[in-house]
Amino acid sequence: MTDTYAVIHSILTMTFRVPDHEIGPQVTLEQLQLDSLALAEFALLLEERIGVKLDSEHATRFTTLAEITDHLDALRRGEAVGAP
């Protein structure tokens, strides 16, 4: 995966204390048991670390980590990205 995924992984393990073995590209935010406040904090941390904003429509409880990674990578490349 990309460096974006590494940042996502780092935030989840270091900030939210998600065990490493529970994190994978096809895991959803719901499976990680992040509540709405945690989702908002997650999006803010991603924006601070990566420099692009993760809109709430791209970070629902049913969004996989791979989908978030792909979306953020597209934004970093300057590509217009619609809703999933």
Buried (B, 14 or more C-beta within 10 A) or exposed (E): BEEBBEBBBEBBBEEBEBEEEEBEBEBBBBBBEBEEEBBEBBBEBBEEEBEBEBEEEBBEBEBBBBBBBBBBBBBBEEEEBEEB
